[in-house]
Amino acid sequence: MDTIEVESMRIAYRSAGDARKPGLLLLHGWPLTSAIYGTVLDELARDFHVMAPDLPDVGNSSGAPPSAEKHVLADIMLTFAERLRSRPIIVAGFDVGGMIAYAAARDHSDRIVGAVVANTVIPGLDPWSKVIADPRIWHFAFHSIPELPETLVAGHQRRYFDFFFDFLAGSPEVLTDDLRNEMARGYERPQALKAGFDWYRAFEKDARRNREPKRIELPLLYLRGGRDEGRDVHEYAAGLEAGGAQHLSCDIIENSGEYLPLEAPQAFCERLRKFGAAALGGKQAI
C-alpha cells in the first residue's frame, strides 16, 4: 500500500489504473478496510483511476480526523483524491462508506461528478427511523455508547466481526479466513477501534444535517444486494429524493448481500462502469 499526507493524517491506499483517467474513489464501511475492494481494483482500472483508501485512523491509515461526521470525512477523502491529481471524481461506497459518498454529493458536489451509495441507510433520511428501531440493527445503539464498545470488543475483534460478516453476507464463505483476519488487524490499534465506533457516535449529528433538504443536482445511484431481505429499495429512493436528490437511479444486484465487491464483483463493476459513463458524459481527466 502507498500513503499520502492529508492535513495531520496519513492516508494509506490501494490504487490501480492510469492517473490520467477519471477518478473512482472507493470507500469502505465497518468493520472493513480498503482490502474489501482488492478483487475489483484491476477490473475497474480498465476505465478509471481507482483509489481505495483506508478511512482515517483505520487499517494502515493513522491520525484522527477532526470529526467523524460524514461531511467532514467526505472532505478528507476528496482532498486525498485531489492530492493524487485525480479529475474528475466519482465517489462510491457502501455501509458507512455509502454515508460518506452521500455526504460528498450533498455537501461537496462541486468537487465530484457523481456518487454511488450502496447497502446503507442515510442518517436522517427515510427509512432511518425504521431501520434504527429494528432489533436486528442493535449495534447502532451499542456502538454509539462512549468507551464501552472499545472495552468489550478490544482483543476480540475477529470473533466480534465474524458475527456481522456472517449475518450481513449473502455468501459468508467469500469472506475468507485471511480476509477476516486482515479486517480484524485493521482495528487492532485502540485508535482504530475508536475511529470505527466514532462513525456511529456521529450519526445523530449526521441526521440533523441531512434532515435539512438540499438539492443534489449531480447523478446519484443507490444500490442494494438482492439477498438483503426485508429492505425495500423504493423506501430508500423516496428518502433520498425527499432529501434533495434530483437525478436518482436505483438498482438491485441479485445473489449478493452486504459485500457487493466480494459477492458479485462482475455485476458490481458493471454497475459502476455504466454509471460512470453516464455521469462523466464527455468529461475527460485534466
Backbone as CSV, one residue per row, in Angstrom:
resi,resn,N_x,N_y,N_z,CA_x,CA_y,CA_z,C_x,C_y,C_z
1,MET,0.835,-1.202,0.000,0.000,0.000,0.000,0.868,1.250,0.000
2,ASP,0.357,2.305,-0.592,1.020,3.597,-0.577,0.380,4.475,0.489
3,THR,1.033,5.581,0.825,0.480,6.523,1.790,0.675,7.940,1.276
4,ILE,-0.181,8.835,1.757,-0.087,10.242,1.417,-0.590,11.044,2.615
5,GLU,-0.004,12.189,2.852,-0.417,13.031,3.972,-1.565,13.936,3.562
6,VAL,-2.568,13.993,4.431,-3.700,14.897,4.265,-3.900,15.601,5.599
7,GLU,-3.560,16.880,5.623,-3.577,17.639,6.876,-2.676,16.914,7.884
8,SER,-3.189,16.567,9.060,-2.341,15.906,10.058,-2.466,14.387,10.005
9,MET,-3.118,13.883,8.975,-3.362,12.442,8.863,-2.494,11.821,7.776
10,ARG,-2.251,10.549,7.920,-1.550,9.783,6.898,-2.533,8.756,6.371
11,ILE,-2.889,8.887,5.098,-3.893,8.019,4.493,-3.204,6.943,3.666
12,ALA,-3.471,5.685,4.030,-2.960,4.545,3.272,-3.992,4.160,2.217
13,TYR,-3.512,3.726,1.063,-4.461,3.438,-0.010,-3.923,2.417,-0.996
14,ARG,-4.861,1.791,-1.670,-4.591,0.922,-2.804,-5.054,1.676,-4.047
15,SER,-4.351,1.486,-5.138,-4.760,2.164,-6.365,-4.430,1.308,-7.569
16,ALA,-5.102,1.604,-8.665,-4.857,0.894,-9.913,-5.329,1.781,-11.055
17,GLY,-4.696,1.629,-12.194,-5.121,2.363,-13.372,-4.301,3.610,-13.628
18,ASP,-4.523,4.174,-14.794,-3.817,5.362,-15.264,-4.373,6.596,-14.572
19,ALA,-3.509,7.376,-13.930,-3.946,8.569,-13.207,-4.541,9.627,-14.130
20,ARG,-4.375,9.464,-15.430,-4.966,10.407,-16.374,-6.433,10.078,-16.660
21,LYS,-6.876,8.903,-16.219,-8.278,8.534,-16.395,-9.135,9.181,-15.295
22,PRO,-10.445,9.269,-15.504,-11.322,9.771,-14.442,-11.132,8.987,-13.152
23,GLY,-11.233,9.658,-12.036,-11.007,9.026,-10.751,-12.242,8.335,-10.207
24,LEU,-12.041,7.175,-9.614,-13.106,6.454,-8.910,-12.615,6.217,-7.489
25,LEU,-13.247,6.878,-6.550,-12.877,6.803,-5.140,-13.800,5.809,-4.451
26,LEU,-13.230,4.700,-3.955,-13.999,3.625,-3.328,-13.831,3.682,-1.816
27,LEU,-14.934,3.785,-1.101,-14.903,3.937,0.354,-15.512,2.715,1.036
28,HIS,-14.800,2.190,2.002,-15.275,1.020,2.747,-16.144,1.450,3.923
29,GLY,-16.701,0.459,4.601,-17.511,0.713,5.787,-16.938,-0.009,6.996
30,TRP,-17.813,-0.365,7.918,-17.418,-1.017,9.168,-17.858,-2.472,9.132
31,PRO,-17.073,-3.390,9.638,-15.715,-3.274,10.197,-14.676,-3.670,9.157
32,LEU,-14.536,-2.857,8.153,-13.754,-3.199,6.976,-12.563,-2.269,6.802
33,THR,-11.741,-2.608,5.821,-10.675,-1.730,5.344,-10.759,-1.722,3.819
34,SER,-9.836,-1.046,3.199,-9.817,-0.992,1.736,-9.617,-2.363,1.111
35,ALA,-9.203,-3.353,1.896,-8.999,-4.710,1.371,-10.275,-5.289,0.770
36,ILE,-11.425,-4.783,1.166,-12.690,-5.288,0.648,-12.790,-5.086,-0.864
37,TYR,-12.030,-4.127,-1.392,-12.083,-3.826,-2.821,-10.963,-4.502,-3.613
38,GLY,-10.155,-5.318,-2.962,-8.998,-5.897,-3.632,-9.331,-6.691,-4.878
39,THR,-10.495,-7.329,-4.902,-10.847,-8.193,-6.033,-11.336,-7.425,-7.253
40,VAL,-11.652,-6.141,-7.108,-12.242,-5.398,-8.229,-11.361,-4.265,-8.742
41,LEU,-10.243,-3.999,-8.103,-9.415,-2.857,-8.492,-8.948,-2.966,-9.943
42,ASP,-8.399,-4.099,-10.306,-7.845,-4.229,-11.652,-8.933,-4.155,-12.723
43,GLU,-10.069,-4.752,-12.454,-11.169,-4.700,-13.427,-11.649,-3.269,-13.623
44,LEU,-11.842,-2.537,-12.553,-12.312,-1.158,-12.661,-11.246,-0.243,-13.255
45,ALA,-9.986,-0.632,-13.106,-8.890,0.183,-13.644,-8.889,0.223,-15.165
46,ARG,-9.671,-0.623,-15.808,-9.800,-0.541,-17.272,-10.413,0.793,-17.678
47,ASP,-11.234,1.368,-16.801,-11.956,2.595,-17.151,-11.626,3.786,-16.259
48,PHE,-11.066,3.509,-15.081,-10.870,4.572,-14.096,-9.472,4.526,-13.490
49,HIS,-9.103,5.642,-12.895,-8.004,5.647,-11.934,-8.652,5.342,-10.588
50,VAL,-8.469,4.125,-10.104,-9.193,3.645,-8.927,-8.375,3.895,-7.671
51,MET,-9.020,4.474,-6.663,-8.375,4.771,-5.385,-9.239,4.199,-4.263
52,ALA,-8.649,3.338,-3.449,-9.371,2.722,-2.331,-8.577,2.966,-1.051
53,PRO,-8.900,4.025,-0.320,-8.160,4.334,0.904,-8.717,3.606,2.127
54,ASP,-7.862,3.403,3.124,-8.337,3.083,4.467,-8.838,4.393,5.070
55,LEU,-10.023,4.388,5.632,-10.564,5.616,6.225,-9.660,6.099,7.360
56,PRO,-9.730,7.377,7.708,-8.800,7.941,8.692,-8.709,7.149,9.994
57,ASP,-7.469,6.834,10.379,-7.116,6.149,11.620,-7.549,4.694,11.673
58,VAL,-7.952,4.130,10.544,-8.344,2.728,10.447,-7.375,2.007,9.523
59,GLY,-7.149,0.726,9.772,-6.268,-0.044,8.917,-4.858,0.503,8.973
60,ASN,-4.297,0.797,7.822,-2.943,1.331,7.754,-2.909,2.856,7.725
61,SER,-4.067,3.491,7.811,-4.101,4.948,7.937,-3.902,5.329,9.398
62,SER,-3.360,6.508,9.627,-3.117,6.952,11.001,-3.401,8.437,11.123
63,GLY,-3.732,8.826,12.337,-4.063,10.219,12.606,-5.568,10.395,12.651
64,ALA,-6.075,10.881,13.768,-7.522,11.024,13.950,-8.059,12.204,13.147
65,PRO,-9.230,12.057,12.525,-9.850,13.181,11.831,-10.414,14.168,12.851
66,PRO,-10.664,15.413,12.461,-11.228,16.381,13.409,-12.629,16.014,13.867
67,SER,-13.341,15.212,13.094,-14.693,14.794,13.442,-15.019,13.538,12.662
68,ALA,-15.938,12.727,13.201,-16.425,11.548,12.479,-17.699,11.850,11.714
69,GLU,-18.124,13.110,11.692,-19.280,13.487,10.890,-18.974,13.202,9.426
70,LYS,-19.969,12.722,8.709,-19.699,12.200,7.382,-19.322,13.273,6.371
71,HIS,-19.827,14.504,6.542,-19.417,15.555,5.611,-17.956,15.944,5.824
72,VAL,-17.458,15.779,7.061,-16.045,16.048,7.347,-15.183,14.947,6.735
73,LEU,-15.593,13.694,6.911,-14.846,12.587,6.325,-14.866,12.661,4.797
74,ALA,-15.996,13.111,4.234,-16.067,13.265,2.781,-15.058,14.298,2.301
75,ASP,-14.933,15.385,3.027,-13.959,16.421,2.671,-12.539,15.856,2.693
76,ILE,-12.222,15.087,3.726,-10.881,14.496,3.847,-10.609,13.540,2.687
77,MET,-11.587,12.692,2.381,-11.384,11.703,1.324,-11.294,12.353,-0.058
78,LEU,-12.048,13.406,-0.280,-11.942,14.104,-1.556,-10.622,14.848,-1.663
79,THR,-10.160,15.407,-0.559,-8.839,16.049,-0.562,-7.760,15.026,-0.875
80,PHE,-7.898,13.835,-0.301,-6.974,12.744,-0.601,-6.943,12.464,-2.105
81,ALA,-8.119,12.310,-2.718,-8.177,12.010,-4.149,-7.598,13.155,-4.971
82,GLU,-7.869,14.364,-4.562,-7.348,15.530,-5.284,-5.831,15.623,-5.169
83,ARG,-5.291,15.196,-4.036,-3.834,15.191,-3.870,-3.179,14.218,-4.848
84,LEU,-3.928,13.203,-5.252,-3.416,12.264,-6.245,-3.667,12.782,-7.665
85,ARG,-4.135,14.020,-7.741,-4.380,14.708,-9.021,-5.396,13.970,-9.877
86,SER,-6.378,13.419,-9.207,-7.414,12.690,-9.918,-8.561,13.638,-10.254
87,ARG,-8.931,13.737,-11.528,-10.020,14.580,-12.013,-10.599,13.940,-13.274
88,PRO,-11.907,14.045,-13.477,-12.945,14.313,-12.492,-13.122,13.106,-11.576
89,ILE,-13.909,13.250,-10.520,-14.005,12.211,-9.495,-15.439,11.709,-9.352
90,ILE,-15.576,10.384,-9.321,-16.810,9.718,-8.897,-16.499,9.035,-7.577
91,VAL,-17.398,9.153,-6.612,-17.176,8.527,-5.321,-18.236,7.455,-5.096
92,ALA,-17.810,6.303,-4.597,-18.721,5.188,-4.358,-18.378,4.533,-3.031
93,GLY,-19.393,4.108,-2.295,-19.133,3.442,-1.026,-20.344,2.676,-0.551
94,PHE,-20.119,1.732,0.348,-21.248,1.040,0.968,-21.058,1.032,2.475
95,ASP,-22.161,0.717,3.176,-22.170,0.810,4.633,-21.797,2.255,5.002
96,VAL,-20.937,2.479,5.978,-20.556,3.836,6.347,-19.923,4.566,5.154
97,GLY,-19.205,3.830,4.313,-18.640,4.446,3.117,-19.710,5.038,2.219
98,GLY,-20.902,4.408,2.193,-22.014,4.951,1.424,-22.547,6.238,2.032
99,MET,-22.553,6.311,3.359,-22.961,7.549,4.024,-22.008,8.694,3.668
100,ILE,-20.715,8.367,3.598,-19.720,9.376,3.245,-19.884,9.781,1.783
101,ALA,-20.162,8.805,0.908,-20.392,9.120,-0.500,-21.591,10.055,-0.652
102,TYR,-22.649,9.799,0.120,-23.814,10.692,0.078,-23.438,12.090,0.551
103,ALA,-22.664,12.179,1.624,-22.228,13.479,2.126,-21.392,14.218,1.091
104,ALA,-20.589,13.467,0.322,-19.818,14.095,-0.746,-20.744,14.720,-1.779
105,ALA,-21.819,13.997,-2.123,-22.774,14.516,-3.102,-23.560,15.691,-2.545
106,ARG,-23.930,15.617,-1.280,-24.756,16.666,-0.680,-23.966,17.927,-0.386
107,ASP,-22.769,17.777,0.174,-22.043,18.923,0.720,-20.790,19.311,-0.051
108,HIS,-20.389,18.490,-1.022,-19.168,18.796,-1.797,-19.407,18.517,-3.273
109,SER,-20.598,18.854,-3.752,-20.985,18.464,-5.099,-20.142,19.132,-6.178
110,ASP,-19.519,20.258,-5.851,-18.686,20.940,-6.842,-17.361,20.215,-7.078
111,ARG,-17.073,19.200,-6.270,-15.787,18.505,-6.365,-15.907,17.127,-7.008
112,ILE,-17.131,16.681,-7.305,-17.331,15.365,-7.902,-18.339,15.470,-9.039
113,VAL,-18.442,14.399,-9.830,-19.417,14.382,-10.925,-20.516,13.349,-10.710
114,GLY,-20.402,12.544,-9.668,-21.428,11.555,-9.386,-21.078,10.765,-8.141
115,ALA,-22.105,10.129,-7.540,-21.891,9.352,-6.320,-22.742,8.095,-6.342
116,VAL,-22.152,7.022,-5.814,-22.838,5.733,-5.694,-22.927,5.379,-4.218
117,VAL,-24.143,5.154,-3.752,-24.406,4.805,-2.353,-24.966,3.389,-2.335
118,ALA,-24.341,2.498,-1.600,-24.755,1.092,-1.641,-24.959,0.523,-0.238
119,ASN,-26.007,-0.299,-0.106,-26.247,-1.103,1.095,-26.082,-0.319,2.391
120,THR,-26.774,0.798,2.463,-26.747,1.567,3.701,-28.002,2.412,3.788
121,VAL,-28.278,2.904,4.973,-29.326,3.893,5.178,-28.634,5.210,5.520
122,ILE,-29.169,6.313,5.037,-28.565,7.614,5.281,-29.153,8.206,6.556
123,PRO,-28.321,8.546,7.527,-28.846,9.123,8.772,-29.766,10.305,8.503
124,GLY,-30.954,10.252,9.091,-31.913,11.343,8.973,-32.874,11.222,7.823
125,LEU,-32.572,10.367,6.832,-33.463,10.195,5.683,-34.203,8.870,5.789
126,ASP,-35.469,8.866,5.394,-36.234,7.623,5.400,-35.511,6.546,4.609
127,PRO,-35.512,5.312,5.149,-36.224,4.829,6.346,-35.357,4.795,7.611
128,TRP,-34.619,5.861,7.898,-33.699,5.898,9.027,-34.372,5.489,10.337
129,SER,-35.496,6.127,10.686,-36.154,5.831,11.968,-36.596,4.378,12.039
130,LYS,-37.066,3.851,10.925,-37.497,2.454,10.877,-36.311,1.514,11.055
131,VAL,-35.199,1.823,10.409,-34.024,0.953,10.478,-33.451,0.915,11.885
132,ILE,-33.282,2.076,12.511,-32.657,2.076,13.834,-33.571,1.509,14.914
133,ALA,-34.878,1.368,14.609,-35.803,0.740,15.554,-35.841,-0.779,15.389
134,ASP,-35.207,-1.290,14.336,-35.184,-2.725,14.061,-34.220,-3.401,15.041
135,PRO,-34.678,-4.367,15.834,-33.785,-5.014,16.806,-32.592,-5.714,16.169
136,ARG,-32.673,-6.045,14.885,-31.535,-6.659,14.201,-30.403,-5.654,13.991
137,ILE,-30.707,-4.373,14.164,-29.704,-3.317,13.979,-29.301,-2.773,15.358
138,TRP,-29.263,-3.643,16.347,-28.946,-3.282,17.730,-27.595,-2.595,17.858
139,HIS,-26.675,-2.919,16.963,-25.307,-2.433,17.128,-25.187,-0.925,16.903
140,PHE,-26.135,-0.302,16.187,-26.070,1.145,16.014,-26.080,1.833,17.383
141,ALA,-26.972,1.387,18.259,-27.063,1.990,19.591,-25.862,1.607,20.447
142,PHE,-25.464,0.349,20.390,-24.332,-0.111,21.199,-23.047,0.629,20.824
143,HIS,-22.789,0.741,19.534,-21.555,1.385,19.094,-21.516,2.875,19.408
144,SER,-22.663,3.466,19.621,-22.703,4.907,19.896,-22.408,5.244,21.354
145,ILE,-22.360,4.242,22.231,-22.073,4.489,23.647,-20.589,4.834,23.807
146,PRO,-20.254,5.881,24.533,-18.832,6.225,24.714,-18.080,5.130,25.473
147,GLU,-16.946,4.719,24.949,-15.941,3.872,25.596,-16.348,2.403,25.785
148,LEU,-17.593,2.126,26.079,-17.989,0.750,26.385,-17.703,-0.226,25.239
149,PRO,-18.027,0.090,23.992,-17.724,-0.864,22.924,-16.236,-1.199,22.829
150,GLU,-15.380,-0.194,22.973,-13.943,-0.456,22.940,-13.540,-1.421,24.057
151,THR,-14.100,-1.212,25.241,-13.762,-2.049,26.392,-14.124,-3.511,26.147
152,LEU,-15.288,-3.740,25.548,-15.777,-5.105,25.377,-15.229,-5.796,24.130
153,VAL,-14.924,-5.026,23.106,-14.513,-5.626,21.834,-12.999,-5.771,21.723
154,ALA,-12.235,-4.902,22.374,-10.776,-4.952,22.269,-10.259,-6.349,22.614
155,GLY,-9.432,-6.897,21.744,-8.895,-8.240,21.927,-9.786,-9.338,21.379
156,HIS,-11.010,-8.968,20.986,-11.965,-9.949,20.460,-12.469,-9.524,19.085
157,GLN,-11.709,-8.703,18.381,-12.177,-8.151,17.112,-12.605,-9.235,16.131
158,ARG,-11.774,-10.255,15.967,-12.089,-11.271,14.959,-13.425,-11.943,15.257
159,ARG,-13.637,-12.357,16.487,-14.879,-13.059,16.821,-16.072,-12.124,16.720
160,TYR,-15.892,-10.885,17.118,-16.991,-9.916,17.060,-17.339,-9.600,15.608
161,PHE,-16.339,-9.362,14.786,-16.580,-9.027,13.388,-17.211,-10.192,12.635
162,ASP,-16.835,-11.425,13.010,-17.404,-12.594,12.343,-18.927,-12.600,12.429
163,PHE,-19.481,-12.140,13.539,-20.936,-12.090,13.666,-21.535,-11.266,12.541
164,PHE,-20.960,-10.096,12.277,-21.502,-9.204,11.250,-21.250,-9.747,9.853
165,PHE,-20.064,-10.305,9.622,-19.778,-10.883,8.319,-20.792,-11.976,7.991
166,ASP,-21.055,-12.855,8.944,-21.955,-13.984,8.702,-23.414,-13.542,8.614
167,PHE,-23.767,-12.505,9.352,-25.150,-12.023,9.365,-25.483,-11.224,8.110
168,LEU,-24.540,-10.417,7.642,-24.825,-9.479,6.557,-24.527,-10.024,5.164
169,ALA,-23.653,-10.999,5.070,-23.285,-11.525,3.763,-24.348,-12.490,3.246
170,GLY,-24.616,-12.409,1.949,-25.459,-13.426,1.344,-24.695,-14.720,1.179
171,SER,-23.385,-14.619,0.990,-22.495,-15.786,0.845,-21.306,-15.583,1.771
172,PRO,-21.438,-15.912,3.051,-20.366,-15.642,4.019,-19.030,-16.266,3.657
173,GLU,-19.051,-17.335,2.855,-17.806,-18.024,2.528,-16.871,-17.164,1.685
174,VAL,-17.381,-16.117,1.039,-16.490,-15.265,0.236,-15.569,-14.448,1.125
175,LEU,-15.936,-14.297,2.376,-15.064,-13.639,3.348,-14.167,-14.711,3.955
176,THR,-13.039,-14.923,3.327,-12.126,-15.986,3.726,-11.493,-15.689,5.084
177,ASP,-10.878,-16.721,5.659,-10.181,-16.522,6.924,-9.105,-15.454,6.800
178,ASP,-8.367,-15.489,5.708,-7.304,-14.499,5.525,-7.876,-13.084,5.486
179,LEU,-8.974,-12.911,4.782,-9.573,-11.583,4.681,-10.161,-11.156,6.022
180,ARG,-10.803,-12.061,6.725,-11.366,-11.732,8.041,-10.250,-11.350,9.016
181,ASN,-9.147,-12.067,8.952,-8.019,-11.728,9.824,-7.455,-10.359,9.475
182,GLU,-7.417,-10.056,8.195,-6.905,-8.749,7.782,-7.805,-7.623,8.273
183,MET,-9.108,-7.839,8.212,-10.029,-6.823,8.713,-9.855,-6.633,10.226
184,ALA,-9.723,-7.721,10.945,-9.536,-7.628,12.393,-8.249,-6.887,12.728
185,ARG,-7.173,-7.163,11.979,-5.913,-6.445,12.212,-6.068,-4.948,11.957
186,GLY,-6.958,-4.609,11.040,-7.175,-3.203,10.728,-7.756,-2.404,11.877
187,TYR,-8.294,-3.105,12.877,-8.890,-2.444,14.044,-8.206,-2.874,15.341
188,GLU,-6.983,-3.392,15.252,-6.256,-3.820,16.447,-5.849,-2.632,17.318
189,ARG,-5.418,-1.575,16.691,-4.970,-0.415,17.467,-6.167,0.209,18.191
190,PRO,-5.994,0.642,19.429,-7.102,1.299,20.130,-7.660,2.485,19.352
191,GLN,-6.770,3.216,18.670,-7.222,4.385,17.910,-8.129,3.962,16.751
192,ALA,-7.816,2.832,16.133,-8.612,2.361,15.007,-9.987,1.897,15.470
193,LEU,-10.014,1.173,16.576,-11.294,0.706,17.104,-12.172,1.899,17.474
194,LYS,-11.576,2.894,18.105,-12.325,4.101,18.464,-12.822,4.827,17.216
195,ALA,-11.972,4.915,16.198,-12.368,5.608,14.970,-13.608,4.963,14.362
196,GLY,-13.638,3.614,14.355,-14.788,2.920,13.805,-16.055,3.180,14.602
197,PHE,-15.973,3.128,15.911,-17.151,3.385,16.731,-17.561,4.853,16.675
198,ASP,-16.599,5.736,16.480,-16.929,7.158,16.381,-17.812,7.450,15.172
199,TRP,-17.720,6.633,14.132,-18.620,6.840,12.995,-20.071,6.744,13.451
200,TYR,-20.342,5.820,14.367,-21.708,5.650,14.886,-22.065,6.765,15.856
201,ARG,-21.108,7.190,16.636,-21.373,8.256,17.616,-21.715,9.581,16.944
202,ALA,-21.345,9.715,15.679,-21.642,10.944,14.944,-22.983,10.876,14.211
203,PHE,-23.672,9.743,14.276,-24.893,9.586,13.485,-25.944,10.653,13.792
204,GLU,-26.113,11.013,15.048,-27.157,11.985,15.366,-26.849,13.343,14.745
205,LYS,-25.579,13.745,14.776,-25.209,14.993,14.106,-25.397,14.866,12.594
206,ASP,-25.033,13.716,12.047,-25.250,13.485,10.619,-26.727,13.602,10.275
207,ALA,-27.575,12.998,11.118,-29.013,13.002,10.860,-29.577,14.420,10.900
208,ARG,-29.160,15.199,11.870,-29.652,16.582,11.951,-29.280,17.352,10.689
209,ARG,-28.081,17.142,10.209,-27.638,17.838,9.000,-28.444,17.386,7.781
210,ASN,-28.608,16.066,7.644,-29.276,15.537,6.454,-30.766,15.820,6.432
211,ARG,-31.359,16.071,7.591,-32.800,16.367,7.621,-33.126,17.706,6.977
212,GLU,-32.141,18.555,6.827,-32.333,19.823,6.123,-32.198,19.556,4.630
213,PRO,-33.315,19.556,3.884,-33.224,19.225,2.460,-32.262,20.147,1.713
214,LYS,-31.543,19.562,0.770,-30.596,20.321,-0.040,-30.564,19.701,-1.428
215,ARG,-30.785,20.498,-2.433,-30.821,19.976,-3.796,-29.472,19.375,-4.185
216,ILE,-29.545,18.161,-4.714,-28.355,17.472,-5.230,-28.575,17.307,-6.724
217,GLU,-27.858,18.083,-7.499,-28.081,18.107,-8.939,-27.280,17.064,-9.700
218,LEU,-26.235,16.539,-9.087,-25.411,15.566,-9.812,-26.041,14.177,-9.745
219,PRO,-25.651,13.271,-10.638,-26.235,11.921,-10.655,-25.897,11.139,-9.376
220,LEU,-26.897,10.418,-8.895,-26.741,9.602,-7.687,-27.334,8.229,-7.973
221,LEU,-26.558,7.190,-7.689,-27.023,5.812,-7.859,-27.111,5.152,-6.499
222,TYR,-28.255,4.510,-6.236,-28.416,3.754,-4.997,-28.488,2.271,-5.345
223,LEU,-27.617,1.465,-4.709,-27.537,0.025,-4.950,-27.854,-0.755,-3.683
224,ARG,-28.483,-1.916,-3.856,-28.644,-2.859,-2.747,-28.401,-4.267,-3.266
225,GLY,-27.924,-5.115,-2.364,-27.807,-6.530,-2.683,-29.169,-7.200,-2.578
226,GLY,-29.483,-8.074,-3.513,-30.794,-8.699,-3.554,-31.076,-9.637,-2.402
227,ARG,-30.029,-10.095,-1.712,-30.238,-11.014,-0.585,-30.445,-10.290,0.741
228,ASP,-30.483,-8.964,0.683,-30.732,-8.178,1.896,-32.238,-8.153,2.120
229,GLU,-32.755,-9.208,2.714,-34.201,-9.393,2.850,-34.823,-8.338,3.773
230,GLY,-36.047,-7.970,3.435,-36.788,-7.038,4.267,-36.466,-5.575,4.006
231,ARG,-35.639,-5.300,2.998,-35.289,-3.926,2.667,-35.864,-3.585,1.301
232,ASP,-36.784,-2.625,1.272,-37.420,-2.200,0.037,-36.634,-1.031,-0.542
233,VAL,-36.024,-1.240,-1.700,-35.185,-0.203,-2.300,-35.983,1.072,-2.559
234,HIS,-37.296,0.930,-2.764,-38.120,2.108,-3.051,-38.232,3.029,-1.834
235,GLU,-38.201,2.458,-0.632,-38.201,3.286,0.573,-36.956,4.158,0.636
236,TYR,-35.831,3.561,0.305,-34.567,4.301,0.335,-34.550,5.373,-0.756
237,ALA,-35.097,5.031,-1.910,-35.164,6.006,-3.001,-36.027,7.193,-2.611
238,ALA,-37.163,6.924,-1.979,-38.054,8.007,-1.565,-37.360,8.919,-0.550
239,GLY,-36.592,8.322,0.356,-35.874,9.128,1.346,-34.825,10.009,0.695
240,LEU,-34.087,9.448,-0.269,-33.052,10.223,-0.953,-33.664,11.363,-1.763
241,GLU,-34.776,11.093,-2.409,-35.437,12.144,-3.189,-35.991,13.229,-2.279
242,ALA,-36.560,12.845,-1.128,-37.043,13.841,-0.178,-35.901,14.680,0.373
243,GLY,-34.705,14.073,0.468,-33.535,14.805,0.946,-32.958,15.764,-0.067
244,GLY,-33.383,15.638,-1.346,-32.937,16.598,-2.344,-32.352,16.010,-3.611
245,ALA,-32.239,14.676,-3.715,-31.656,14.073,-4.913,-32.564,14.315,-6.116
246,GLN,-32.035,14.975,-7.133,-32.805,15.324,-8.324,-32.628,14.323,-9.461
247,HIS,-31.530,13.596,-9.453,-31.227,12.684,-10.560,-30.796,11.351,-9.971
248,LEU,-31.762,10.642,-9.407,-31.510,9.389,-8.693,-31.904,8.194,-9.539
249,SER,-31.032,7.201,-9.564,-31.370,5.902,-10.135,-31.081,4.838,-9.082
250,CYS,-31.793,3.727,-9.191,-31.644,2.647,-8.210,-31.486,1.317,-8.941
251,ASP,-30.801,0.406,-8.312,-30.622,-0.919,-8.899,-30.407,-1.932,-7.782
252,ILE,-30.753,-3.168,-8.080,-30.545,-4.282,-7.155,-29.584,-5.260,-7.804
253,ILE,-28.582,-5.679,-7.060,-27.647,-6.691,-7.535,-28.043,-8.018,-6.904
254,GLU,-28.566,-8.879,-7.715,-29.068,-10.168,-7.219,-27.919,-11.050,-6.729
255,ASN,-28.286,-12.011,-5.893,-27.338,-13.015,-5.382,-26.198,-12.395,-4.590
256,SER,-26.471,-11.271,-3.935,-25.461,-10.642,-3.091,-26.126,-10.066,-1.855
257,GLY,-25.357,-10.065,-0.765,-25.795,-9.390,0.442,-25.061,-8.070,0.567
258,GLU,-24.474,-7.845,1.721,-23.815,-6.574,2.034,-22.564,-6.318,1.196
259,TYR,-21.800,-7.371,0.930,-20.429,-7.178,0.439,-20.353,-7.333,-1.080
260,LEU,-20.894,-6.368,-1.764,-21.024,-6.427,-3.222,-19.711,-6.687,-3.952
261,PRO,-18.587,-6.027,-3.593,-17.350,-6.265,-4.339,-16.845,-7.700,-4.243
262,LEU,-17.223,-8.406,-3.173,-16.801,-9.797,-2.999,-17.848,-10.783,-3.494
263,GLU,-19.109,-10.483,-3.245,-20.168,-11.435,-3.547,-20.621,-11.388,-5.007
264,ALA,-20.522,-10.231,-5.614,-20.949,-10.076,-7.012,-20.007,-9.108,-7.723
265,PRO,-18.726,-9.448,-7.801,-17.748,-8.498,-8.334,-18.024,-8.072,-9.771
266,GLN,-18.430,-9.012,-10.614,-18.667,-8.647,-12.009,-19.838,-7.687,-12.136
267,ALA,-20.939,-7.993,-11.455,-22.109,-7.119,-11.520,-21.813,-5.764,-10.890
268,PHE,-21.066,-5.774,-9.808,-20.689,-4.519,-9.145,-19.891,-3.637,-10.098
269,CYS,-18.906,-4.216,-10.761,-18.087,-3.443,-11.700,-18.912,-2.948,-12.873
270,GLU,-19.825,-3.787,-13.360,-20.667,-3.374,-14.484,-21.525,-2.171,-14.109
271,ARG,-22.097,-2.194,-12.897,-22.939,-1.067,-12.477,-22.121,0.212,-12.352
272,LEU,-20.925,0.106,-11.782,-20.089,1.297,-11.637,-19.634,1.810,-12.998
273,ARG,-19.297,0.902,-13.885,-18.844,1.312,-15.218,-19.978,2.025,-15.969
274,LYS,-21.167,1.473,-15.912,-22.312,2.071,-16.599,-22.648,3.430,-15.998
275,PHE,-22.678,3.503,-14.667,-22.974,4.781,-14.022,-21.897,5.803,-14.339
276,GLY,-20.631,5.373,-14.294,-19.538,6.291,-14.574,-19.626,6.895,-15.958
277,ALA,-19.954,6.066,-16.955,-20.056,6.567,-18.321,-21.145,7.619,-18.428
278,ALA,-22.283,7.393,-17.749,-23.373,8.366,-17.799,-23.024,9.644,-17.042
279,ALA,-22.397,9.490,-15.868,-22.071,10.655,-15.055,-20.994,11.524,-15.695
280,LEU,-20.055,10.884,-16.347,-18.951,11.616,-16.944,-19.359,12.299,-18.239
281,GLY,-20.272,11.688,-18.981,-20.648,12.265,-20.261,-19.415,12.433,-21.120
282,GLY,-19.161,13.653,-21.550,-17.983,13.922,-22.358,-16.813,14.416,-21.566
283,LYS,-16.934,14.387,-20.213,-15.847,14.927,-19.376,-14.625,14.026,-19.460
284,GLN,-13.482,14.625,-19.513,-12.212,13.901,-19.546,-11.357,14.325,-18.356
285,ALA,-10.389,13.508,-18.031,-9.447,13.874,-16.973,-8.640,15.094,-17.403
286,ILE,-8.249,15.913,-16.424,-7.465,17.104,-16.722,-6.158,17.045,-15.958
